[in-house]
Amino acid sequence: MRLLSLEGKLAAAMASAAALAAGLTAALLVWLPLPWAAAVVAFAVVLPVAMLAARLMARPVVELIRALSGSAVAFRDGDFSFSIADRRRDEMGDLVAAHNQLGQVLREQRRGLVERELMLDTLVQHSPTAMVLIESGGHVVHANLAARALLNHGRALNGERFDAIVADAPEQLGAALADREDRLFSAEIDGEEETFHLSQRDFKLQGRAHRMVMLRRMTRELSRQEVATWKKVIRVISHEINNSLAPISSLSHSGRELARRGDIARLATVFETIEDRARHLESFIQGYARFARLPQPQPQAVAWAPLLEALAAQYAFTPAGPPPAEPGWFDRTQIEQVLINLLKNAHEAGGPPEGVELRVSRSGRELRIDVRDRGPGMSETVLAHALLPFYSTKRSGSGLGLSLAREIAEAHGGRVQLANRVDGGLEVSLLLPQPD
């Protein structure tokens, strides 16, 4: 049963005090002739009693308010274990019940958040992708086990400056991490060549700018993809050979019948068709043979002006700065073919023709040739597989252009890097070692 409300209790107390004062005044009028004197004496007696009663009534309320104030401070500090024991069945009791229910909800939410955070931390820590979270000041605030195994010589990364970690990393890995673009690159780790896919994202965490760096080892994935690709190549070659041999066999039979009948006039058409199918098959096989039998490069000094003029005659481009003063050192025939393929791809990327750029620069003992476009760029999946042999997103593409560029660059002791540009488009970089 619900007790009288606080408002009712206060009204009852005031009514009781007024009735007591009135009764006492009436009794005093017998002894005191003046009514005002009797009233003063009555209220002088009743007032301390009323004040004492009001104080006694207010004490539980004050204590409850103090408890609620302490609970609010605990909630503010993230401590939701605070609850109040009170069996009042009035408005203050309702407030206590609502407070305890709120604490229970907050405790359950906190427990759920802790469990989810623990699960996410376990997933991140044991992920094969190296993850490093960097705050706006350049310090590492979080790094998983894969990042610790790859960077900083296995030591903890938290609290360290990321630029110092990058400077201490292997050369190719450090150069890629210093760049803010997504890319596929190779680096020597523990004496073995490893291929990585780098992606970086900027976002705000608790109102402050942060950057997430993610490094995914692609070596095993590329090996699996290469096996799958070779199986695909075998199927493609078998299909193409069968498509050519079947009509050749049929036409040979028809030609033999025509010769037996003496129909010489129709034999010319049969032989022309056989020759056409044989020529197509030869062209198809030679395309794959050239990729498989890449000759050893013959480096020599190459002047830039004639090479750039020859490239511009094939596909127009905008020079992004002057070339180095000293000549390049590479096999001109092979590198020229690579650059022609890259410029052709840039023009077919879908961007404006004037957005195709070619830049030649040199840093120390390394020559860098960048071919850029303003197309849509590549998705992360395509970026990770673009250098695989026979991988192509074009309907009629052979998938040999970028893989051939990679083979030629590696034959020169260099490498090829792919990166999406910040303002849209793709940048393909050819890096070649140069003599002193």
C-alpha positions as CSV (number, residue, x, y, z in Angstrom):
1,M,0.0,0.0,0.0
2,R,1.4,3.4,-1.0
3,L,2.0,5.8,1.9
4,L,0.9,9.4,2.0
5,S,2.9,11.6,-0.4
6,L,5.4,14.2,0.8
7,E,3.1,17.0,-0.2
8,G,0.3,15.3,1.9
9,K,2.6,14.8,4.9
10,L,3.7,18.4,4.8
11,A,0.0,19.6,4.6
12,A,-0.9,17.3,7.5
13,A,1.9,18.6,9.6
14,M,1.0,22.2,8.9
15,A,-2.7,21.5,9.7
16,S,-1.7,19.8,12.9
17,A,0.5,22.7,14.0
18,A,-2.3,25.2,13.2
19,A,-4.8,23.2,15.1
20,L,-2.5,22.9,18.1
21,A,-1.8,26.6,18.1
22,A,-5.5,27.4,17.8
23,G,-6.3,25.0,20.7
24,L,-3.6,26.4,22.9
25,T,-4.7,29.9,22.2
26,A,-8.2,29.1,23.2
27,A,-7.0,27.6,26.4
28,L,-4.8,30.6,27.2
29,L,-7.6,33.1,26.8
30,V,-8.9,31.8,30.1
31,W,-5.8,33.0,31.8
32,L,-4.8,35.9,29.6
33,P,-7.3,38.7,29.0
34,L,-5.7,39.9,25.8
35,P,-6.2,37.7,22.7
36,W,-3.0,38.7,21.0
37,A,-1.0,37.9,24.1
38,A,-2.6,34.4,24.2
39,A,-1.8,33.9,20.5
40,V,1.8,35.0,21.0
41,V,2.3,32.6,23.9
42,A,0.6,29.8,22.0
43,F,2.8,30.2,18.9
44,A,5.9,30.6,21.1
45,V,5.2,27.2,22.5
46,V,4.1,25.5,19.2
47,L,6.8,26.9,17.0
48,P,9.8,25.0,18.5
49,V,7.8,21.8,18.4
50,A,6.8,22.4,14.7
51,M,10.4,23.2,13.8
52,L,11.6,20.0,15.5
53,A,9.0,17.9,13.7
54,A,9.9,19.5,10.4
55,R,13.6,18.8,11.0
56,L,12.8,15.2,11.8
57,M,10.7,14.9,8.7
58,A,13.4,16.5,6.5
59,R,16.3,14.4,7.8
60,P,15.6,11.3,5.6
61,V,15.1,13.5,2.6
62,V,18.4,15.3,3.1
63,E,20.2,12.0,3.6
64,L,18.7,10.6,0.5
65,I,19.7,13.7,-1.5
66,R,23.2,13.4,-0.3
67,A,23.2,9.7,-1.3
68,L,21.9,10.7,-4.8
69,S,24.6,13.4,-5.1
70,G,27.3,10.9,-4.3
71,S,25.9,8.4,-6.7
72,A,25.8,11.0,-9.5
73,V,29.5,11.8,-8.9
74,A,30.2,8.0,-9.1
75,F,28.3,7.7,-12.4
76,R,30.2,10.7,-13.8
77,D,33.5,8.9,-12.9
78,G,32.3,5.7,-14.6
79,D,31.5,3.8,-11.5
80,F,28.1,2.3,-11.9
81,S,28.2,-0.1,-9.0
82,F,26.6,2.5,-6.7
83,S,23.0,1.8,-5.5
84,I,20.8,3.1,-2.7
85,A,18.9,0.9,-0.2
86,D,15.6,2.6,0.7
87,R,12.1,1.2,1.3
88,R,10.2,4.4,1.2
89,R,6.9,4.2,-0.7
90,D,6.5,7.8,-1.7
91,E,8.0,10.1,-4.3
92,M,11.4,9.7,-2.9
93,G,11.0,6.0,-3.0
94,D,10.1,6.2,-6.7
95,L,13.2,8.3,-7.3
96,V,15.4,5.8,-5.5
97,A,13.9,2.9,-7.6
98,A,14.5,4.8,-10.8
99,H,18.1,5.6,-9.8
100,N,18.8,1.9,-9.0
101,Q,17.2,0.8,-12.3
102,L,19.4,3.4,-14.2
103,G,22.5,2.0,-12.4
104,Q,21.6,-1.6,-13.4
105,V,21.1,-0.6,-17.1
106,L,24.5,1.3,-17.1
107,R,26.2,-1.7,-15.5
108,E,24.9,-4.1,-18.1
109,Q,25.9,-1.7,-20.9
110,R,29.4,-1.3,-19.4
111,R,29.7,-5.1,-19.2
112,G,28.6,-5.5,-22.8
113,L,31.1,-2.8,-23.9
114,V,33.9,-4.5,-22.0
115,E,33.2,-7.8,-23.5
116,R,33.0,-6.4,-27.0
117,E,36.2,-4.4,-26.5
118,L,37.9,-7.6,-25.3
119,M,36.7,-9.5,-28.3
120,L,37.8,-6.8,-30.7
121,D,41.2,-6.5,-29.0
122,T,41.7,-10.2,-29.3
123,L,40.8,-10.1,-33.0
124,V,43.1,-7.1,-33.7
125,Q,46.0,-8.5,-31.7
126,H,45.9,-11.9,-33.5
127,S,45.2,-10.5,-36.9
128,P,47.9,-11.4,-39.6
129,T,47.6,-7.8,-40.8
130,A,50.0,-5.4,-39.0
131,M,48.0,-2.5,-37.6
132,V,49.4,0.7,-36.1
133,L,47.3,3.6,-34.7
134,I,49.0,7.0,-34.6
135,E,47.7,10.1,-32.9
136,S,48.0,13.6,-34.4
137,G,51.3,14.3,-32.6
138,G,53.0,11.3,-34.3
139,H,53.1,8.9,-31.4
140,V,51.9,5.3,-31.6
141,V,48.9,4.7,-29.3
142,H,48.2,1.1,-30.4
143,A,49.9,-1.6,-32.3
144,N,49.1,-5.3,-32.6
145,L,51.4,-8.3,-32.4
146,A,51.9,-8.5,-36.2
147,A,53.1,-4.9,-36.2
148,R,55.5,-5.5,-33.3
149,A,56.9,-8.6,-35.2
150,L,57.5,-6.5,-38.3
151,L,58.6,-3.1,-36.9
152,N,60.9,-1.8,-34.1
153,H,62.9,-5.0,-33.9
154,G,60.1,-6.8,-32.0
155,R,59.9,-4.2,-29.2
156,A,56.7,-2.6,-28.1
157,L,55.6,0.3,-30.3
158,N,53.2,2.1,-27.9
159,G,54.4,5.6,-27.0
160,E,57.2,5.6,-29.7
161,R,57.3,8.2,-32.4
162,F,56.2,6.6,-35.7
163,D,58.7,8.6,-37.8
164,A,61.5,7.1,-35.8
165,I,60.2,3.6,-36.3
166,V,59.9,4.3,-40.0
167,A,63.5,5.6,-40.2
168,D,64.7,2.4,-38.5
169,A,62.7,0.1,-40.8
170,P,64.2,-1.6,-43.9
171,E,64.7,0.8,-46.8
172,Q,61.8,-0.2,-49.1
173,L,59.4,-0.7,-46.1
174,G,60.3,2.7,-44.6
175,A,59.9,4.4,-48.0
176,A,56.4,3.0,-48.4
177,L,55.4,3.8,-44.8
178,A,56.6,7.4,-45.2
179,D,54.2,7.8,-48.1
180,R,50.5,8.5,-47.4
181,E,49.2,6.5,-50.4
182,D,47.9,2.9,-50.6
183,R,50.3,0.8,-52.5
184,L,51.6,-2.7,-53.3
185,F,55.4,-3.0,-52.8
186,S,58.1,-5.5,-52.0
187,A,60.8,-5.4,-49.3
188,E,63.5,-7.6,-47.9
189,I,62.5,-8.9,-44.5
190,D,64.9,-11.3,-42.6
191,G,66.8,-12.0,-45.8
192,E,63.6,-12.9,-47.8
193,E,61.7,-10.9,-50.4
194,E,58.2,-10.2,-49.1
195,T,55.3,-8.5,-50.9
196,F,53.0,-6.2,-48.9
197,H,49.8,-4.3,-49.4
198,L,49.8,-1.0,-47.6
199,S,46.7,1.0,-46.8
200,Q,46.3,4.1,-44.6
201,R,43.2,5.8,-43.3
202,D,42.7,9.1,-41.4
203,F,39.8,9.5,-39.0
204,K,38.8,11.1,-35.7
205,L,38.9,9.3,-32.4
206,Q,37.4,11.1,-29.3
207,G,37.6,14.3,-31.3
208,R,41.3,14.0,-32.2
209,A,42.8,13.2,-35.6
210,H,44.3,9.7,-35.8
211,R,45.8,7.6,-38.6
212,M,45.6,3.9,-39.0
213,V,48.4,2.1,-41.0
214,M,47.7,-1.5,-42.1
215,L,50.3,-3.8,-43.7
216,R,49.2,-7.1,-45.1
217,R,51.6,-9.7,-46.2
218,M,50.7,-10.8,-49.7
219,T,53.6,-13.2,-50.5
220,R,51.6,-16.4,-49.7
221,E,48.5,-15.0,-51.2
222,L,50.3,-14.1,-54.4
223,S,51.9,-17.6,-54.5
224,R,48.4,-19.2,-54.3
225,Q,47.1,-16.7,-56.9
226,E,50.0,-17.6,-59.2
227,V,49.2,-21.3,-59.0
228,A,45.5,-20.5,-59.7
229,T,46.6,-18.2,-62.6
230,W,48.8,-20.8,-64.2
231,K,45.9,-23.3,-64.1
232,K,43.8,-20.6,-65.8
233,V,46.5,-20.0,-68.4
234,I,46.6,-23.8,-69.2
235,R,42.9,-23.8,-69.7
236,V,43.0,-20.7,-71.9
237,I,45.8,-22.0,-74.0
238,S,44.1,-25.4,-74.4
239,H,40.9,-23.8,-75.3
240,E,42.5,-21.5,-77.9
241,I,44.5,-24.3,-79.4
242,N,41.4,-26.5,-79.7
243,N,39.5,-23.7,-81.2
244,S,42.1,-23.4,-84.0
245,L,42.9,-27.1,-84.5
246,A,39.3,-28.2,-84.8
247,P,38.5,-26.1,-87.9
248,I,41.9,-26.9,-89.3
249,S,41.2,-30.6,-89.0
250,S,37.8,-30.2,-90.5
251,L,39.0,-28.0,-93.4
252,S,41.9,-30.5,-94.1
253,H,39.3,-33.2,-94.5
254,S,37.2,-31.0,-96.7
255,G,40.2,-30.1,-98.8
256,R,41.1,-33.8,-99.3
257,E,37.6,-34.5,-100.5
258,L,37.7,-31.5,-102.9
259,A,41.1,-32.7,-104.3
260,R,39.7,-36.2,-104.8
261,R,36.8,-34.8,-106.7
262,G,39.0,-32.4,-108.7
263,D,37.3,-29.3,-107.5
264,I,40.4,-27.2,-107.6
265,A,38.7,-23.8,-107.5
266,R,37.3,-24.2,-104.0
267,L,40.6,-25.5,-102.6
268,A,42.0,-21.9,-102.5
269,T,39.3,-20.8,-100.0
270,V,40.1,-23.9,-97.8
271,F,43.8,-23.2,-97.8
272,E,43.3,-19.5,-97.0
273,T,41.1,-20.3,-94.0
274,I,43.7,-22.9,-92.7
275,E,46.4,-20.3,-93.2
276,D,44.4,-17.7,-91.3
277,R,43.7,-20.0,-88.3
278,A,47.4,-21.1,-88.2
279,R,48.6,-17.5,-88.3
280,H,46.2,-16.6,-85.4
281,L,47.4,-19.5,-83.3
282,E,51.0,-18.6,-84.0
283,S,50.4,-15.0,-82.9
284,F,48.7,-16.2,-79.7
285,I,51.5,-18.6,-78.8
286,Q,54.2,-16.1,-79.5
287,G,52.6,-13.6,-77.1
288,Y,53.0,-16.0,-74.3
289,A,56.4,-17.2,-75.5
290,R,57.8,-13.6,-75.4
291,F,56.7,-13.3,-71.7
292,A,58.2,-16.7,-70.8
293,R,61.5,-16.2,-72.7
294,L,62.4,-12.6,-71.6
295,P,66.0,-12.0,-72.7
296,Q,68.6,-10.9,-70.2
297,P,68.7,-7.1,-70.2
298,Q,71.7,-5.3,-71.7
299,P,72.1,-2.0,-69.8
300,Q,73.7,0.9,-71.5
301,A,73.7,4.7,-71.1
302,V,70.4,6.1,-72.5
303,A,69.9,9.8,-73.2
304,W,66.5,11.1,-72.1
305,A,65.6,13.4,-75.0
306,P,65.5,10.8,-77.7
307,L,63.7,8.3,-75.5
308,L,61.0,10.8,-74.4
309,E,60.5,11.9,-78.0
310,A,60.0,8.3,-79.1
311,L,57.5,7.7,-76.3
312,A,55.5,10.9,-77.1
313,A,55.3,9.7,-80.7
314,Q,53.5,6.6,-79.5
315,Y,51.3,8.1,-76.7
316,A,51.1,11.7,-75.7
317,F,51.8,12.7,-72.1
318,T,52.6,15.8,-70.0
319,P,56.1,15.9,-68.6
320,A,56.0,16.4,-64.8
321,G,59.3,18.2,-64.5
322,P,62.6,18.0,-66.4
323,P,64.4,14.6,-66.6
324,P,67.8,14.2,-64.7
325,A,70.9,15.8,-66.3
326,E,72.8,12.5,-66.4
327,P,71.6,9.7,-68.7
328,G,69.9,6.6,-67.5
329,W,71.5,3.1,-67.3
330,F,69.2,0.3,-68.5
331,D,68.2,-1.8,-71.5
332,R,66.5,0.8,-73.6
333,T,64.5,-1.6,-75.7
334,Q,62.9,-3.4,-72.7
335,I,62.3,-0.2,-70.7
336,E,60.8,1.6,-73.7
337,Q,58.4,-1.3,-74.2
338,V,57.4,-1.1,-70.6
339,L,56.8,2.6,-70.7
340,I,54.7,2.3,-73.9
341,N,52.5,-0.3,-72.2
342,L,52.2,1.9,-69.1
343,L,51.3,5.0,-71.2
344,K,48.8,2.9,-73.2
345,N,47.1,1.8,-69.9
346,A,47.1,5.4,-68.6
347,H,45.2,6.5,-71.8
348,E,42.8,3.6,-71.5
349,A,42.1,4.3,-67.8
350,G,39.2,6.6,-68.5
351,G,40.7,10.0,-67.4
352,P,41.3,13.0,-69.7
353,P,44.3,12.6,-72.1
354,E,45.9,15.7,-70.7
355,G,45.9,14.1,-67.3
356,V,48.5,11.5,-68.3
357,E,51.9,12.5,-66.9
358,L,55.4,11.1,-67.0
359,R,58.0,12.0,-64.5
360,V,61.7,11.0,-64.4
361,S,63.7,11.6,-61.3
362,R,66.8,10.3,-59.5
363,S,67.4,9.9,-55.8
364,G,70.9,8.6,-54.9
365,R,71.5,5.4,-56.8
366,E,67.9,4.8,-57.8
367,L,66.1,6.0,-60.9
368,R,62.3,6.5,-60.6
369,I,60.0,6.8,-63.6
370,D,56.3,7.6,-62.7
371,V,53.4,7.2,-65.1
372,R,50.2,8.9,-63.8
373,D,46.7,9.2,-65.0
374,R,43.4,10.7,-63.7
375,G,41.2,7.7,-64.1
376,P,39.2,6.0,-61.3
377,G,42.3,4.2,-59.9
378,M,42.2,0.6,-58.6
379,S,40.2,-1.1,-55.9
380,E,42.2,-2.8,-53.1
381,T,41.5,-6.2,-54.7
382,V,42.7,-5.2,-58.1
383,L,45.7,-3.3,-56.6
384,A,46.7,-6.5,-54.8
385,H,46.5,-8.7,-57.9
386,A,47.4,-6.3,-60.7
387,L,51.1,-7.5,-61.0
388,L,50.1,-11.2,-61.3
389,P,50.7,-12.8,-64.7
390,F,47.5,-13.0,-66.9
391,Y,45.4,-11.0,-64.4
392,S,43.3,-8.4,-66.2
393,T,40.1,-6.5,-65.6
394,K,39.7,-5.7,-69.3
395,R,37.4,-7.9,-71.4
396,S,40.0,-8.4,-74.1
397,G,43.1,-7.9,-72.0
398,S,45.9,-10.6,-71.8
399,G,47.0,-9.6,-68.3
400,L,50.6,-9.5,-69.4
401,G,51.3,-5.7,-69.4
402,L,52.0,-5.0,-65.7
403,S,53.4,-8.5,-65.1
404,L,55.8,-8.0,-67.9
405,A,56.8,-4.6,-66.5
406,R,57.4,-6.3,-63.2
407,E,59.6,-9.1,-64.8
408,I,61.7,-6.5,-66.7
409,A,62.1,-4.3,-63.6
410,E,63.2,-7.2,-61.5
411,A,65.6,-8.4,-64.2
412,H,67.2,-5.0,-63.9
413,G,67.4,-5.4,-60.1
414,G,64.5,-2.9,-59.6
415,R,60.8,-3.1,-58.9
416,V,57.4,-1.8,-59.8
417,Q,55.0,0.0,-57.4
418,L,51.3,0.8,-57.8
419,A,49.6,3.5,-55.8
420,N,46.2,5.3,-56.0
421,R,46.7,9.1,-56.2
422,V,45.2,11.2,-53.5
423,D,43.1,13.3,-55.9
424,G,42.1,10.4,-58.1
425,G,43.9,8.3,-60.6
426,L,46.7,5.7,-60.5
427,E,50.5,6.1,-60.3
428,V,52.7,3.3,-61.6
429,S,56.3,3.7,-60.6
430,L,59.3,2.0,-62.2
431,L,62.4,2.0,-59.9
432,L,65.7,1.0,-61.3
433,P,69.1,0.9,-59.6
434,Q,71.8,3.1,-61.2
435,P,75.6,2.9,-61.1
436,D,77.5,5.5,-59.1
